[in-house]
């Protein structure tokens, strides 16, 4: 008898059947033309359900304005699934380098979808307990996620892979970014190059130079460093801070209804022109 009860308990834990039932909304931001990604995720969600907890998903897409006719026809067919939400706003953004923090002249697509998607869920699913955010190229193991939520259950839950970002590295010390610190401090050629940029510390100059050599090989290094520094000042000015609060890596995160309520109530006042994951740190 003890073995049987132990087996039942283990199965319940595996399937996420413990604790009080709760309602989870999976919010997936997606581009209009990402049909195949949405089909893949639907297949995953279909086979990963919970017998106790309510789990529902929606895909949040941008405005249909300017979409080609063949795409509109494909979306009309796809609407049979009943999980598409056209939230308006930009559907995509200009390409950005990996790990690059940026600010656009208009709301970024993911920030818009995340902010107004949260507001839509709070209006259309007011009894939700948690929102799970996903990119459409990310995968979540729903039973394991349910276990994690159950373990940390709270309306103030904020769960994800936390990171922190220096938005302004213009005055960083050279020993922070240069392994051969003594060499960087005394090399005449490097110091002459960095003397062009009086607003940058030697460390800031070296950091931007490394970025330019990594992401923009072959470009004039002086022009590249100058552009990178200007963009850094722009980002820090927009956010009003040299450092971003802790934020969650963009592939996915979870937040409880108290946070969702706050975002929904203040949706029109939230900053939306930066990278969505970094911006989430400021929202929280």
C-alpha contacts under 8 A as a table, 3 or more apart, distances in Angstrom:
res1	aa1	res2	aa2	distance
1	X	4	X	5.07
1	X	5	X	6.32
2	X	5	X	5.23
2	X	6	X	6.12
3	X	6	X	4.99
3	X	7	X	6.11
4	X	7	X	5.03
4	X	8	X	6.23
5	X	8	X	5.05
5	X	9	X	6.15
6	X	9	X	5.07
6	X	10	X	6.18
7	X	10	X	5.13
7	X	11	X	6.16
8	X	11	X	5.16
8	X	12	X	6.07
9	X	12	X	5.05
9	X	13	X	6.14
10	X	13	X	5.05
10	X	14	X	6.11
11	X	14	X	4.99
11	X	15	X	6.20
12	X	15	X	5.25
12	X	16	X	6.01
12	X	17	X	4.80
12	X	18	X	6.22
13	X	16	X	5.11
13	X	17	X	5.99
13	X	18	X	6.12
13	X	147	X	7.19
14	X	17	X	7.67
14	X	143	X	7.00
14	X	144	X	7.54
14	X	147	X	7.89
15	X	50	X	6.74
15	X	51	X	7.86
15	X	143	X	5.56
15	X	144	X	7.90
16	X	50	X	6.85
16	X	52	X	7.74
16	X	143	X	5.53
16	X	144	X	7.11
16	X	146	X	5.52
16	X	147	X	5.13
16	X	150	X	7.83
17	X	50	X	7.43
17	X	51	X	7.02
17	X	52	X	5.69
17	X	53	X	7.56
18	X	147	X	7.91
18	X	150	X	7.35
19	X	150	X	6.34
20	X	150	X	7.92
21	X	52	X	5.91
21	X	53	X	5.01
21	X	54	X	7.65
22	X	53	X	5.26
22	X	54	X	6.37
22	X	128	X	7.65
22	X	129	X	5.97
22	X	130	X	7.91
23	X	53	X	5.96
23	X	54	X	4.59
23	X	55	X	6.08
23	X	127	X	7.52
23	X	128	X	5.10
23	X	129	X	5.13
23	X	130	X	6.52
24	X	53	X	7.56
24	X	54	X	5.97
24	X	55	X	4.79
24	X	56	X	6.42
24	X	128	X	6.19
24	X	129	X	6.01
24	X	130	X	4.89
24	X	131	X	5.84
24	X	132	X	7.08
25	X	55	X	5.96
25	X	56	X	5.07
25	X	57	X	5.65
25	X	58	X	7.74
25	X	121	X	7.92
25	X	128	X	6.81
25	X	130	X	6.27
25	X	131	X	4.84
25	X	132	X	6.09
26	X	55	X	7.31
26	X	56	X	6.03
26	X	57	X	4.37
26	X	58	X	6.35
26	X	131	X	5.82
26	X	132	X	4.61
26	X	133	X	6.00
26	X	134	X	7.26
27	X	57	X	6.03
27	X	58	X	5.49
27	X	59	X	6.25
27	X	60	X	7.08
27	X	117	X	7.47
27	X	131	X	6.73
27	X	132	X	5.88
27	X	133	X	4.84
27	X	134	X	6.14
28	X	57	X	7.44
28	X	58	X	6.20
28	X	59	X	4.74
28	X	60	X	6.02
28	X	133	X	5.99
28	X	134	X	4.78
28	X	135	X	5.59
28	X	136	X	5.87
29	X	59	X	5.79
29	X	60	X	4.86
29	X	61	X	6.39
29	X	110	X	6.62
29	X	113	X	6.40
29	X	114	X	7.19
29	X	133	X	7.91
29	X	134	X	6.70
29	X	135	X	5.56
29	X	136	X	6.22
30	X	34	X	6.51
30	X	38	X	7.88
30	X	59	X	6.24
30	X	60	X	5.95
30	X	61	X	5.49
30	X	135	X	6.88
30	X	136	X	5.59
31	X	34	X	5.39
31	X	61	X	5.75
31	X	62	X	7.02
31	X	91	X	5.74
31	X	92	X	6.46
32	X	35	X	7.26
32	X	61	X	6.12
32	X	62	X	7.15
32	X	64	X	7.93
32	X	71	X	7.58
32	X	75	X	7.77
32	X	91	X	6.92
33	X	71	X	6.80
34	X	37	X	5.50
34	X	38	X	6.54
34	X	136	X	7.99
35	X	38	X	5.27
35	X	39	X	6.31
36	X	39	X	5.07
36	X	40	X	6.26
37	X	40	X	5.15
37	X	41	X	6.31
37	X	136	X	6.10
37	X	137	X	6.59
38	X	41	X	5.13
38	X	42	X	6.10
38	X	59	X	7.77
38	X	136	X	6.70
39	X	42	X	5.15
39	X	43	X	6.42
40	X	43	X	5.27
40	X	44	X	6.49
41	X	44	X	4.94
41	X	45	X	6.07
41	X	136	X	7.49
41	X	139	X	7.52
42	X	45	X	5.11
42	X	46	X	5.95
43	X	46	X	5.17
43	X	47	X	6.61
44	X	47	X	5.57
44	X	48	X	6.26
45	X	48	X	5.10
45	X	49	X	6.86
45	X	57	X	7.92
45	X	142	X	7.88
46	X	49	X	6.80
48	X	141	X	7.45
48	X	142	X	5.88
48	X	143	X	6.88
49	X	55	X	6.83
49	X	142	X	7.00
49	X	143	X	7.29
50	X	53	X	5.43
50	X	54	X	6.85
50	X	55	X	7.13
50	X	143	X	6.92
51	X	54	X	7.97
57	X	83	X	6.84
58	X	83	X	4.70
58	X	84	X	5.94
58	X	85	X	6.81
59	X	83	X	6.03
59	X	84	X	5.01
59	X	85	X	5.99
60	X	84	X	6.25
60	X	85	X	4.87
60	X	86	X	6.00
60	X	87	X	6.28
60	X	113	X	6.23
60	X	117	X	6.56
61	X	84	X	7.25
61	X	85	X	6.09
61	X	86	X	4.87
61	X	87	X	5.94
61	X	88	X	7.20
61	X	91	X	6.32
61	X	113	X	7.02
62	X	86	X	5.63
62	X	87	X	5.53
62	X	88	X	4.56
62	X	89	X	5.25
62	X	90	X	5.35
62	X	91	X	4.03
62	X	92	X	7.74
62	X	109	X	7.27
62	X	113	X	7.11
63	X	86	X	6.40
63	X	87	X	6.80
63	X	88	X	4.11
63	X	89	X	5.36
63	X	90	X	6.14
63	X	91	X	6.08
64	X	67	X	5.45
64	X	72	X	7.87
64	X	86	X	7.75
64	X	88	X	7.58
67	X	71	X	6.49
67	X	72	X	6.61
68	X	71	X	5.44
68	X	72	X	6.45
69	X	72	X	5.08
69	X	73	X	6.27
70	X	73	X	5.13
70	X	74	X	6.25
71	X	74	X	5.04
71	X	75	X	6.16
72	X	75	X	5.06
72	X	76	X	6.17
73	X	76	X	5.06
73	X	77	X	6.47
74	X	77	X	5.24
74	X	78	X	6.23
75	X	78	X	4.79
75	X	79	X	6.07
76	X	79	X	5.25
76	X	80	X	7.56
77	X	80	X	6.09
78	X	81	X	6.17
79	X	82	X	5.45
79	X	83	X	7.08
79	X	84	X	6.33
81	X	84	X	7.65
87	X	113	X	6.54
87	X	116	X	6.82
87	X	117	X	6.72
88	X	91	X	7.80
88	X	113	X	7.98
89	X	107	X	7.96
89	X	109	X	6.92
89	X	112	X	6.55
89	X	113	X	7.68
90	X	93	X	7.45
90	X	107	X	7.50
90	X	108	X	6.97
90	X	109	X	4.95
90	X	112	X	7.55
91	X	109	X	5.39
92	X	108	X	7.61
92	X	109	X	5.25
92	X	110	X	7.74
93	X	108	X	6.35
93	X	109	X	6.08
96	X	100	X	6.57
97	X	100	X	5.40
97	X	215	X	7.24
101	X	167	X	7.40
101	X	235	X	7.65
101	X	274	X	7.54
101	X	275	X	6.38
101	X	278	X	7.72
102	X	231	X	7.50
102	X	235	X	6.28
102	X	274	X	5.75
102	X	275	X	6.13
103	X	234	X	7.58
103	X	235	X	5.84
103	X	238	X	7.70
103	X	273	X	5.36
103	X	274	X	4.31
103	X	275	X	6.83
104	X	107	X	6.74
104	X	108	X	6.72
104	X	273	X	5.30
104	X	274	X	6.42
105	X	273	X	6.75
106	X	272	X	7.85
106	X	273	X	5.59
107	X	111	X	6.82
107	X	112	X	6.24
107	X	272	X	4.83
107	X	273	X	4.10
107	X	274	X	7.27
108	X	111	X	5.35
108	X	112	X	6.15
108	X	272	X	6.20
108	X	273	X	5.18
108	X	274	X	6.32
108	X	275	X	6.88
108	X	276	X	7.42
109	X	112	X	5.25
109	X	113	X	6.20
110	X	113	X	5.11
110	X	114	X	5.88
110	X	275	X	7.70
110	X	276	X	5.79
111	X	114	X	5.08
111	X	115	X	5.99
111	X	272	X	5.35
111	X	273	X	7.33
111	X	274	X	7.42
111	X	275	X	6.98
111	X	276	X	4.61
111	X	279	X	7.75
112	X	115	X	5.30
112	X	116	X	5.95
112	X	117	X	7.76
112	X	272	X	6.31
113	X	116	X	5.42
113	X	117	X	5.17
114	X	117	X	5.09
114	X	118	X	6.00
114	X	276	X	7.70
115	X	118	X	5.37
115	X	119	X	6.51
115	X	263	X	6.77
115	X	264	X	7.20
115	X	267	X	5.95
115	X	270	X	7.87
116	X	119	X	4.88
116	X	120	X	6.05
116	X	264	X	7.36
116	X	267	X	6.60
117	X	120	X	4.98
117	X	121	X	6.22
118	X	121	X	5.15
118	X	122	X	6.26
118	X	260	X	6.34
118	X	263	X	7.03
118	X	264	X	6.02
119	X	122	X	5.19
119	X	123	X	6.27
119	X	260	X	7.68
119	X	261	X	7.85
119	X	263	X	7.06
119	X	264	X	4.16
119	X	265	X	7.48
119	X	267	X	6.93
120	X	123	X	5.15
120	X	124	X	5.93
120	X	264	X	7.91
121	X	124	X	5.05
121	X	125	X	5.16
121	X	126	X	6.97
122	X	125	X	5.37
122	X	126	X	4.70
122	X	127	X	7.83
122	X	128	X	7.44
122	X	260	X	7.17
122	X	261	X	6.82
122	X	264	X	6.79
123	X	126	X	5.56
125	X	128	X	5.76
128	X	131	X	7.63
128	X	257	X	6.73
129	X	155	X	6.86
129	X	256	X	5.95
129	X	257	X	5.16
130	X	155	X	7.54
130	X	254	X	6.87
130	X	255	X	5.78
130	X	256	X	4.41
130	X	257	X	5.55
131	X	254	X	5.71
131	X	255	X	5.55
131	X	256	X	6.36
131	X	257	X	7.37
131	X	260	X	7.45
132	X	252	X	7.18
132	X	253	X	5.87
132	X	254	X	4.47
132	X	255	X	6.73
133	X	252	X	5.14
133	X	253	X	5.31
133	X	254	X	6.17
134	X	138	X	6.19
134	X	139	X	7.69
134	X	250	X	7.87
134	X	251	X	5.89
134	X	252	X	4.44
134	X	253	X	7.00
135	X	138	X	5.34
135	X	250	X	7.32
135	X	251	X	5.51
135	X	252	X	6.51
136	X	139	X	7.99
137	X	251	X	7.86
138	X	251	X	5.82
138	X	252	X	7.32
140	X	145	X	7.29
141	X	144	X	5.60
141	X	145	X	6.09
142	X	145	X	4.90
142	X	146	X	6.02
143	X	146	X	5.12
143	X	147	X	6.42
144	X	147	X	5.09
144	X	148	X	6.40
145	X	148	X	5.07
145	X	149	X	6.20
146	X	149	X	5.12
146	X	150	X	5.98
147	X	150	X	5.02
147	X	151	X	6.08
148	X	151	X	5.03
148	X	152	X	6.35
149	X	152	X	5.24
149	X	153	X	5.37
150	X	153	X	5.00
152	X	157	X	7.21
153	X	157	X	6.85
154	X	157	X	5.10
154	X	256	X	6.60
155	X	255	X	7.85
155	X	256	X	4.42
155	X	257	X	5.18
155	X	258	X	5.14
155	X	259	X	7.43
156	X	255	X	7.02
156	X	256	X	5.17
156	X	257	X	6.97
156	X	258	X	5.39
156	X	259	X	6.05
157	X	254	X	7.30
157	X	255	X	5.19
157	X	256	X	4.84
157	X	259	X	7.82
158	X	253	X	7.54
158	X	254	X	5.71
158	X	255	X	4.43
158	X	256	X	6.62
159	X	248	X	7.88
159	X	253	X	5.72
159	X	254	X	5.02
159	X	255	X	6.34
160	X	248	X	5.36
160	X	249	X	7.02
160	X	252	X	6.81
160	X	253	X	4.51
160	X	254	X	6.42
161	X	247	X	7.98
161	X	248	X	5.16
161	X	249	X	5.50
161	X	253	X	7.46
162	X	246	X	6.12
162	X	247	X	5.41
162	X	248	X	4.56
162	X	249	X	6.37
163	X	246	X	5.48
163	X	247	X	5.41
163	X	248	X	6.05
163	X	249	X	6.74
164	X	243	X	7.76
164	X	244	X	6.18
164	X	245	X	6.25
164	X	246	X	4.74
164	X	247	X	6.25
165	X	243	X	5.96
165	X	244	X	5.34
165	X	245	X	7.56
165	X	246	X	7.65
165	X	278	X	7.83
166	X	169	X	6.38
166	X	242	X	6.26
166	X	243	X	4.50
166	X	244	X	6.31
167	X	232	X	6.74
167	X	235	X	6.83
167	X	236	X	5.71
167	X	241	X	7.38
167	X	242	X	5.05
167	X	243	X	4.98
167	X	244	X	6.38
168	X	171	X	7.65
168	X	232	X	5.85
168	X	233	X	6.79
168	X	235	X	7.91
168	X	236	X	5.98
168	X	242	X	4.82
168	X	243	X	6.77
169	X	172	X	5.23
169	X	204	X	5.58
169	X	207	X	7.66
169	X	232	X	7.73
169	X	242	X	7.93
170	X	199	X	7.43
170	X	200	X	5.03
170	X	201	X	6.15
170	X	203	X	7.54
170	X	204	X	4.33
170	X	205	X	7.17
170	X	229	X	7.01
170	X	232	X	7.83
171	X	200	X	5.89
171	X	201	X	4.79
171	X	202	X	7.82
171	X	203	X	6.78
171	X	204	X	5.46
172	X	176	X	7.00
172	X	177	X	7.94
172	X	201	X	6.55
172	X	202	X	7.91
172	X	203	X	5.22
172	X	204	X	5.35
173	X	176	X	5.52
173	X	177	X	7.33
173	X	201	X	7.02
173	X	202	X	7.09
173	X	203	X	4.79
173	X	204	X	7.24
174	X	177	X	5.54
174	X	178	X	5.81
174	X	181	X	6.61
174	X	184	X	7.39
174	X	185	X	7.51
174	X	201	X	7.65
174	X	202	X	5.73
174	X	203	X	3.44
174	X	204	X	7.15
174	X	206	X	7.21
175	X	178	X	5.21
175	X	179	X	6.82
175	X	180	X	7.76
175	X	181	X	4.94
175	X	203	X	7.08
176	X	179	X	7.78
176	X	203	X	7.24
177	X	203	X	6.33
177	X	206	X	7.19
177	X	207	X	6.20
178	X	181	X	5.24
178	X	184	X	6.79
178	X	203	X	7.49
178	X	206	X	7.43
180	X	183	X	5.37
180	X	184	X	6.25
181	X	184	X	5.17
181	X	185	X	6.24
182	X	185	X	5.17
182	X	186	X	6.29
183	X	186	X	5.27
183	X	187	X	5.62
184	X	187	X	5.50
184	X	190	X	6.99
184	X	191	X	7.77
185	X	191	X	7.37
185	X	202	X	7.82
186	X	191	X	7.38
187	X	190	X	5.54
187	X	191	X	6.20
188	X	191	X	5.18
188	X	192	X	5.97
189	X	192	X	5.17
189	X	193	X	6.20
190	X	193	X	5.11
190	X	194	X	6.25
191	X	194	X	5.07
191	X	195	X	6.06
191	X	202	X	7.42
192	X	195	X	5.16
192	X	196	X	7.38
193	X	196	X	6.06
193	X	222	X	7.89
194	X	197	X	5.67
194	X	198	X	7.86
194	X	200	X	7.89
194	X	202	X	6.44
194	X	205	X	5.88
194	X	206	X	7.83
195	X	198	X	6.17
197	X	200	X	5.56
197	X	205	X	7.50
197	X	226	X	7.65
198	X	201	X	7.48
200	X	203	X	7.71
200	X	204	X	5.44
200	X	205	X	5.85
201	X	204	X	5.01
201	X	205	X	6.23
202	X	205	X	5.14
202	X	206	X	6.22
203	X	206	X	5.08
203	X	207	X	6.07
204	X	207	X	5.09
204	X	208	X	6.27
205	X	208	X	5.31
205	X	209	X	6.05
205	X	225	X	7.18
206	X	209	X	4.93
206	X	210	X	6.15
207	X	210	X	5.24
207	X	211	X	6.38
208	X	211	X	4.99
208	X	212	X	6.15
208	X	225	X	5.51
208	X	228	X	6.54
208	X	229	X	7.29
209	X	212	X	5.09
209	X	213	X	6.18
209	X	221	X	6.91
209	X	224	X	7.86
209	X	225	X	5.96
210	X	213	X	5.16
210	X	214	X	6.13
211	X	214	X	5.11
211	X	215	X	5.97
211	X	216	X	7.71
212	X	215	X	5.34
212	X	216	X	4.98
212	X	217	X	6.64
212	X	219	X	7.87
212	X	221	X	6.75
212	X	224	X	6.10
212	X	225	X	6.77
213	X	216	X	5.66
213	X	217	X	4.95
213	X	218	X	7.79
213	X	221	X	7.70
214	X	217	X	6.29
216	X	219	X	5.80
216	X	224	X	7.83
219	X	223	X	7.81
219	X	224	X	6.83
220	X	223	X	5.53
220	X	224	X	6.20
221	X	224	X	4.97
221	X	225	X	6.03
222	X	225	X	5.31
222	X	226	X	6.16
223	X	226	X	5.14
223	X	227	X	6.15
224	X	227	X	5.14
224	X	228	X	6.11
225	X	228	X	5.07
225	X	229	X	6.08
226	X	229	X	5.24
226	X	230	X	6.23
227	X	230	X	5.13
227	X	231	X	6.23
228	X	231	X	5.17
228	X	232	X	6.14
229	X	232	X	5.02
229	X	233	X	6.28
230	X	233	X	5.24
230	X	234	X	6.25
231	X	234	X	4.90
231	X	235	X	6.17
232	X	235	X	5.15
232	X	236	X	6.19
233	X	236	X	5.26
233	X	237	X	5.99
234	X	237	X	5.15
234	X	238	X	6.12
235	X	238	X	5.15
235	X	239	X	6.35
235	X	274	X	7.98
236	X	239	X	5.34
236	X	240	X	5.67
236	X	241	X	5.39
236	X	242	X	5.47
236	X	243	X	7.82
237	X	240	X	4.88
237	X	241	X	6.88
241	X	244	X	6.92
244	X	247	X	7.70
244	X	278	X	6.83
244	X	281	X	6.70
244	X	282	X	6.98
245	X	278	X	7.99
245	X	281	X	5.06
245	X	282	X	6.08
246	X	281	X	5.38
247	X	277	X	6.22
247	X	278	X	5.60
247	X	279	X	7.67
247	X	280	X	6.09
247	X	281	X	4.28
247	X	282	X	7.99
248	X	252	X	7.52
248	X	253	X	6.53
248	X	277	X	5.96
248	X	278	X	7.42
248	X	280	X	7.53
248	X	281	X	7.39
249	X	252	X	6.68
249	X	253	X	7.65
249	X	277	X	6.21
250	X	253	X	7.65
250	X	276	X	7.51
250	X	277	X	5.15
255	X	259	X	6.30
255	X	260	X	6.88
256	X	259	X	5.64
256	X	260	X	6.28
257	X	260	X	4.71
257	X	261	X	5.81
258	X	261	X	5.16
258	X	262	X	6.36
259	X	262	X	5.07
259	X	263	X	6.28
259	X	284	X	7.59
260	X	263	X	5.19
260	X	264	X	6.07
261	X	264	X	5.10
261	X	265	X	6.08
262	X	265	X	5.28
262	X	266	X	6.24
263	X	266	X	5.27
263	X	267	X	5.50
263	X	270	X	7.87
263	X	283	X	7.52
264	X	267	X	5.08
266	X	269	X	5.46
266	X	270	X	6.39
267	X	270	X	5.50
270	X	283	X	6.94
271	X	274	X	7.46
271	X	279	X	7.31
271	X	283	X	7.94
272	X	275	X	7.99
272	X	276	X	7.44
272	X	279	X	7.31
274	X	278	X	7.40
274	X	279	X	6.03
275	X	278	X	5.63
275	X	279	X	5.91
276	X	279	X	4.97
276	X	280	X	6.04
277	X	280	X	5.14
277	X	281	X	7.06
278	X	281	X	5.54
278	X	282	X	7.32
279	X	282	X	5.29
279	X	283	X	6.42
280	X	283	X	4.88
280	X	284	X	6.10
281	X	284	X	5.27
